[in-house]
Amino acid sequence: MAGTQPQPPGPGASSEQVEERSRWWWWLVVVAVVVVVVLLVVQPWAEHQTEPPPGTSPSSASDVPSAPSTAPSPTSTTPATPAPVPGADAVFDTTTLATLFVTDADLVADVPAAAGTPLQPGIGAGDLAWGLPSGSTIEPASCTTAVTVVDSEPDAFDARSSSNEALDWEQRVTVLDDGTDAREAFADLVTTVDACPEYSQVNPGVDGSSWVAQPAIEGQGAYPSIVQEITHRSEGSSLPEYRGHMLVGNAIVTWTATSLAVDTAPDAALATLGDPASLNAMVQARAQQAVGGLG
């Protein structure tokens, strides 16, 4: 503090000078105290701190990233629930099952063989009963549902057919009590079809029929379906055909498109029917319209 310390009043100093020098002395003391306090406050005391204040983490607060202004959306690990198939819970009865039959206009639009000579009606509403004719059997017996679709009389059944000189189209609709019964019956039908590459129908006193089937392929569309290429032998003739089965709600729709081009090679005869995909799509489209009409 040398150079700043006040000197005692010299000889001859007045009382005012003494008093003024005394006041300077006290001000210097006050300033010195303030300086010491300030130096103590601004010392880098944090460099000597060895423990964090209670309730804080050991790392400096400046090292902790600030929280995002918007929390990120959590990523869901739950798989999305598949959208239900329209018509999976559809319920058909003796009246509404008729809407599942394709029309002659559908056939003309989608089946090449139907676009030639006009189609003529064959089997009409109520003309064909479910099941095999009296006394008729299927051999082997384990393949019976490949023909009858279900193994016991359904809640409702009907059939339709149309034909011209190049095509025979037949469709059957089998209605079960509910969707659960229909799904079980359809699963049994698919299992039977897969296990029966060849089977025949034996009719007492009448020529029977036999079928040689290719493995079924799964059809594409809104409803579960399968399609087979089959060679049908009956009364000395061998005719190529496609047969399909489709599940719609509590109904199983079965259709058969047979080429009547007897003098044509099998592949060329099948070509007049279109292909399995287009035939299945036609039946699927009609089913979607039928489901939409249920309200």
C-alpha positions as CSV (number, residue, x, y, z in Angstrom):
1,M,0.0,0.0,0.0
2,A,3.1,2.2,-0.2
3,G,2.5,5.4,-2.0
4,T,-1.2,5.4,-1.0
5,Q,-0.9,5.6,2.8
6,P,-1.7,9.1,4.0
7,Q,1.1,10.9,5.8
8,P,0.5,12.4,9.3
9,P,-0.2,16.1,9.3
10,G,2.9,18.1,9.4
11,P,3.6,20.8,11.9
12,G,1.5,23.8,11.5
13,A,-1.4,22.0,9.8
14,S,-4.8,23.5,10.4
15,S,-7.6,21.5,12.1
16,E,-9.6,21.5,8.8
17,Q,-6.6,19.8,7.1
18,V,-6.4,17.3,9.9
19,E,-10.0,16.5,9.7
20,E,-9.9,16.2,5.9
21,R,-6.9,13.9,6.0
22,S,-8.8,11.8,8.6
23,R,-11.7,11.4,6.3
24,W,-9.5,10.3,3.4
25,W,-8.0,7.7,5.7
26,W,-11.4,6.1,6.5
27,W,-12.4,6.1,2.8
28,L,-9.2,4.3,2.0
29,V,-9.9,1.7,4.6
30,V,-13.5,1.2,3.3
31,V,-12.2,0.9,-0.3
32,A,-9.6,-1.6,0.7
33,V,-12.2,-3.7,2.5
34,V,-14.5,-3.7,-0.5
35,V,-11.6,-4.7,-2.8
36,V,-10.8,-7.7,-0.6
37,V,-14.4,-8.8,-0.5
38,V,-14.7,-8.5,-4.3
39,L,-11.5,-10.5,-4.8
40,L,-12.8,-13.3,-2.5
41,V,-16.2,-13.4,-4.4
42,V,-14.7,-13.6,-7.9
43,Q,-12.0,-16.2,-7.0
44,P,-12.2,-19.3,-9.2
45,W,-13.4,-21.4,-6.3
46,A,-15.1,-23.8,-8.6
47,E,-11.7,-25.2,-9.6
48,H,-11.2,-26.4,-6.1
49,Q,-14.7,-28.0,-5.8
50,T,-14.4,-31.8,-5.4
51,E,-18.1,-32.7,-4.9
52,P,-21.2,-31.5,-6.8
53,P,-23.9,-29.8,-4.9
54,P,-26.6,-32.2,-3.5
55,G,-29.1,-33.3,-6.1
56,T,-26.9,-32.7,-9.2
57,S,-25.0,-35.1,-11.4
58,P,-21.2,-35.1,-11.2
59,S,-21.0,-33.7,-14.8
60,S,-21.2,-30.0,-15.4
61,A,-24.6,-28.7,-16.2
62,S,-23.2,-27.3,-19.4
63,D,-22.4,-30.8,-20.6
64,V,-26.1,-31.9,-20.3
65,P,-27.9,-31.4,-23.7
66,S,-30.9,-29.3,-23.5
67,A,-34.2,-31.1,-24.0
68,P,-35.7,-31.0,-27.5
69,S,-38.5,-28.5,-28.0
70,T,-40.6,-31.3,-29.3
71,A,-40.4,-34.9,-27.9
72,P,-39.8,-37.5,-30.7
73,S,-42.7,-39.7,-31.5
74,P,-42.2,-43.2,-30.1
75,T,-41.7,-45.9,-32.7
76,S,-44.5,-48.5,-32.5
77,T,-43.3,-52.1,-32.3
78,T,-46.8,-53.5,-32.5
79,P,-47.5,-55.0,-36.0
80,A,-50.3,-53.3,-37.9
81,T,-53.6,-55.2,-37.8
82,P,-54.5,-56.4,-41.3
83,A,-57.5,-54.7,-42.7
84,P,-60.5,-57.0,-42.6
85,V,-61.6,-58.5,-45.9
86,P,-64.8,-56.9,-47.1
87,G,-67.5,-59.6,-46.9
88,A,-65.5,-62.0,-44.6
89,D,-68.5,-61.7,-42.2
90,A,-71.2,-61.6,-44.9
91,V,-74.2,-63.8,-44.3
92,F,-76.2,-65.2,-47.3
93,D,-79.4,-67.1,-47.2
94,T,-81.8,-68.9,-49.5
95,T,-82.8,-65.5,-51.1
96,T,-79.5,-63.6,-51.3
97,L,-77.3,-66.5,-52.4
98,A,-78.7,-65.9,-56.0
99,T,-76.7,-62.7,-56.2
100,L,-73.5,-64.8,-56.1
101,F,-74.1,-66.3,-59.6
102,V,-72.3,-64.7,-62.5
103,T,-74.6,-63.5,-65.3
104,D,-74.6,-64.3,-69.0
105,A,-73.4,-60.8,-69.5
106,D,-70.4,-61.5,-67.3
107,L,-69.6,-64.6,-69.3
108,V,-69.8,-62.8,-72.6
109,A,-67.5,-60.0,-71.4
110,D,-64.9,-62.3,-69.8
111,V,-64.9,-65.7,-71.4
112,P,-63.9,-65.9,-75.1
113,A,-66.0,-69.0,-75.8
114,A,-69.1,-67.3,-74.5
115,A,-68.8,-64.5,-77.0
116,G,-69.6,-66.7,-80.0
117,T,-73.1,-68.1,-80.3
118,P,-75.7,-66.9,-77.8
119,L,-75.8,-68.7,-74.4
120,Q,-78.7,-70.8,-73.5
121,P,-79.9,-71.4,-70.0
122,G,-79.4,-74.9,-68.5
123,I,-79.9,-75.6,-64.8
124,G,-82.3,-73.0,-63.3
125,A,-83.2,-72.0,-59.8
126,G,-84.2,-75.0,-57.7
127,D,-83.5,-77.6,-60.5
128,L,-80.5,-79.3,-58.9
129,A,-80.6,-80.8,-55.4
130,W,-77.4,-80.8,-53.3
131,G,-75.4,-84.1,-53.1
132,L,-75.1,-87.2,-55.3
133,P,-78.0,-88.9,-57.1
134,S,-79.5,-91.7,-55.2
135,G,-77.2,-94.8,-55.2
136,S,-74.3,-92.8,-56.7
137,T,-70.9,-92.9,-55.0
138,I,-67.5,-91.4,-55.4
139,E,-64.4,-93.6,-55.6
140,P,-62.3,-93.3,-53.6
141,A,-64.9,-92.4,-50.9
142,S,-62.4,-90.0,-49.3
143,C,-62.7,-87.7,-52.4
144,T,-66.5,-87.3,-52.1
145,T,-66.4,-83.6,-51.0
146,A,-64.4,-82.8,-54.2
147,V,-67.8,-83.3,-55.9
148,T,-70.3,-82.4,-53.1
149,V,-68.2,-79.5,-51.6
150,V,-69.5,-80.3,-48.1
151,D,-70.0,-83.7,-46.4
152,S,-73.5,-83.1,-45.1
153,E,-76.6,-81.2,-46.4
154,P,-76.0,-77.4,-46.1
155,D,-78.4,-74.8,-44.9
156,A,-79.0,-73.7,-48.4
157,F,-77.9,-74.7,-51.9
158,D,-78.6,-73.7,-55.5
159,A,-77.1,-74.0,-59.0
160,R,-77.2,-72.4,-62.4
161,S,-75.7,-73.2,-65.8
162,S,-75.5,-71.7,-69.3
163,S,-74.0,-73.1,-72.4
164,N,-73.4,-72.7,-76.1
165,E,-71.7,-74.8,-78.7
166,A,-68.2,-73.9,-77.3
167,L,-68.8,-73.6,-73.6
168,D,-70.6,-75.1,-70.7
169,W,-70.6,-73.0,-67.5
170,E,-72.0,-74.4,-64.2
171,Q,-72.0,-72.7,-60.8
172,R,-73.1,-73.9,-57.4
173,V,-73.5,-72.0,-54.2
174,T,-73.4,-73.8,-50.9
175,V,-74.5,-71.8,-47.8
176,L,-73.5,-72.8,-44.3
177,D,-74.9,-71.8,-40.9
178,D,-72.3,-69.1,-40.3
179,G,-68.8,-67.9,-41.3
180,T,-67.0,-70.3,-38.9
181,D,-68.7,-73.4,-40.4
182,A,-68.0,-72.1,-43.9
183,R,-64.3,-71.6,-43.1
184,E,-64.0,-75.0,-41.7
185,A,-65.8,-76.6,-44.6
186,F,-63.6,-74.7,-47.1
187,A,-60.5,-75.8,-45.3
188,D,-61.7,-79.5,-45.5
189,L,-62.5,-79.0,-49.2
190,V,-59.1,-77.6,-50.0
191,T,-57.5,-80.6,-48.2
192,T,-59.6,-83.0,-50.1
193,V,-58.9,-81.4,-53.5
194,D,-55.1,-81.6,-52.8
195,A,-55.4,-85.2,-51.8
196,C,-57.5,-86.3,-54.8
197,P,-55.7,-86.0,-58.2
198,E,-58.0,-88.6,-59.7
199,Y,-61.5,-89.8,-58.7
200,S,-64.7,-91.1,-60.3
201,Q,-68.4,-91.2,-59.9
202,V,-70.2,-94.5,-60.1
203,N,-73.8,-94.4,-61.0
204,P,-75.9,-97.6,-60.9
205,G,-77.0,-98.7,-64.4
206,V,-75.6,-95.5,-66.0
207,D,-72.2,-94.5,-67.3
208,G,-70.3,-92.5,-64.7
209,S,-67.8,-89.8,-64.8
210,S,-64.2,-89.5,-63.9
211,W,-61.9,-86.6,-63.2
212,V,-58.1,-86.2,-63.5
213,A,-57.1,-83.0,-61.7
214,Q,-53.9,-81.0,-61.8
215,P,-52.7,-79.5,-58.5
216,A,-54.8,-76.6,-57.4
217,I,-53.4,-73.1,-57.5
218,E,-54.4,-70.3,-55.1
219,G,-56.6,-67.7,-56.7
220,Q,-55.9,-64.0,-56.3
221,G,-58.6,-61.6,-55.1
222,A,-60.5,-60.4,-52.0
223,Y,-61.8,-63.9,-51.1
224,P,-59.9,-67.2,-50.5
225,S,-60.1,-69.3,-53.6
226,I,-58.4,-72.1,-55.5
227,V,-58.5,-73.1,-59.2
228,Q,-57.7,-76.4,-60.9
229,E,-57.2,-77.6,-64.4
230,I,-59.2,-80.9,-64.8
231,T,-59.8,-83.4,-67.5
232,H,-63.4,-84.7,-67.3
233,R,-64.2,-88.0,-68.9
234,S,-67.9,-88.9,-69.5
235,E,-69.8,-91.0,-72.0
236,G,-66.7,-91.6,-74.1
237,S,-65.7,-88.0,-74.3
238,S,-62.7,-86.3,-72.7
239,L,-63.2,-82.6,-72.1
240,P,-60.8,-80.0,-70.5
241,E,-62.1,-77.7,-67.9
242,Y,-61.3,-75.3,-65.1
243,R,-62.9,-75.7,-61.7
244,G,-62.7,-73.2,-58.9
245,H,-63.9,-72.8,-55.3
246,M,-64.2,-69.6,-53.4
247,L,-65.1,-68.7,-49.8
248,V,-67.4,-65.6,-49.2
249,G,-68.7,-65.1,-45.7
250,N,-70.9,-68.2,-44.9
251,A,-71.0,-69.3,-48.6
252,I,-68.8,-71.5,-50.8
253,V,-69.0,-70.7,-54.5
254,T,-68.0,-73.5,-56.9
255,W,-67.7,-73.0,-60.6
256,T,-66.8,-75.1,-63.6
257,A,-66.0,-73.9,-67.1
258,T,-65.8,-76.7,-69.6
259,S,-64.6,-76.4,-73.2
260,L,-66.8,-78.2,-75.7
261,A,-64.2,-78.0,-78.5
262,V,-64.1,-81.8,-78.8
263,D,-61.8,-81.9,-81.9
264,T,-59.4,-79.4,-80.5
265,A,-56.1,-80.1,-78.7
266,P,-56.6,-79.7,-74.9
267,D,-54.4,-76.6,-74.6
268,A,-56.1,-74.9,-77.4
269,A,-59.5,-75.9,-76.0
270,L,-58.6,-74.4,-72.6
271,A,-57.5,-71.2,-74.3
272,T,-61.0,-70.6,-75.4
273,L,-62.0,-70.3,-71.8
274,G,-59.5,-67.6,-71.0
275,D,-57.1,-68.4,-68.1
276,P,-57.6,-69.4,-64.5
277,A,-56.8,-65.9,-63.3
278,S,-59.4,-64.2,-65.5
279,L,-62.1,-66.7,-64.6
280,N,-61.4,-66.4,-60.9
281,A,-61.4,-62.6,-61.2
282,M,-64.9,-62.7,-62.8
283,V,-66.3,-64.8,-60.0
284,Q,-64.6,-62.6,-57.4
285,A,-66.0,-59.4,-58.9
286,R,-69.5,-60.8,-58.9
287,A,-69.0,-61.8,-55.2
288,Q,-68.0,-58.3,-54.3
289,Q,-71.1,-56.9,-55.9
290,A,-73.2,-59.4,-54.0
291,V,-71.6,-58.5,-50.7
292,G,-72.1,-54.8,-51.4
293,G,-75.8,-55.5,-52.1
294,L,-76.3,-57.0,-48.6
295,G,-76.3,-53.5,-47.1
